[in-house]
């Protein structure tokens, strides 16, 4: 599930948090990393679990309309297509999904008001109107509708962000990635495949010789960055004229230290790949000038470490 870009970001967050707290314990850093990785998959499960509650909101509104003092013809003979969607029924009857959802003690019940707002928003969309009036009726059609809902209703919802922040400190910034996997799951279900819990790391989803463990990669990366933080940060400070560790933005320092640790520890990963990865991370977690700063410093420092023999790259670089 987790690719190496996400794993690098998680390593960065743990390292940055460790620096800020003054706790540079490798064992604690590894524990926090494992919790952070597992949390992304938990968020995926939680968000996939919203299908049934949203469907229930639709059913409740249909029943409420029928109980009006003077119901209209539409109230008495409603379009139940969304309320009867096959996707909710499929997930509700899947023993593996329902078991893990309950095991995690997840529930959307406390967020009933949020669910009603989301459903009202969905009802106002053209894609919903097209779905409700379409002559096609199938699980695939229902899955396509929910893909649109996941893509358009949640990514910029401040209310959802607050809900997730209150539920887990590890869910910050993970929503978009988790929703991508939810949509991927819906595409699989639309093809008739059964739901199964995604492996936590993308390397676990591959078979064949030469597959490198992503878990081993990120664990080793973080361990090298934590244990080598002092020496790497000193290199950064000495490479910048008239600057010292305390004047360099702490996010930039953590990003550069991770880049140096990766360059040293992983001979199969080309220097260009390493630099590009951390420059991308700096765009989201640094200052407006971080991209240029991180790119220049990593390039210069890694080049000097190559000359010193501290960075040695193999002849068959991986990704």
SULLINCOR-V64616 format. One record per helix or strand. SS is the DSSP state (@ for helix, = for strand). FROM is the first residue (numbers start at 1). TO is the last residue. If there is no record, write none. Layout:
# SULLINCOR-V64616
[[SS:FROM:TO] [SS:FROM:TO]]
This chain:
# SULLINCOR-V64616
[[=:2:2] [@:4:21] [@:26:48] [@:50:66] [@:73:76] [@:86:92] [@:95:103] [@:109:123] [@:126:133] [@:139:153] [@:158:167] [@:175:190] [=:201:201] [@:202:205] [@:214:227] [@:229:239] [@:250:265] [=:269:269] [@:271:285] [@:290:307] [=:318:318]]
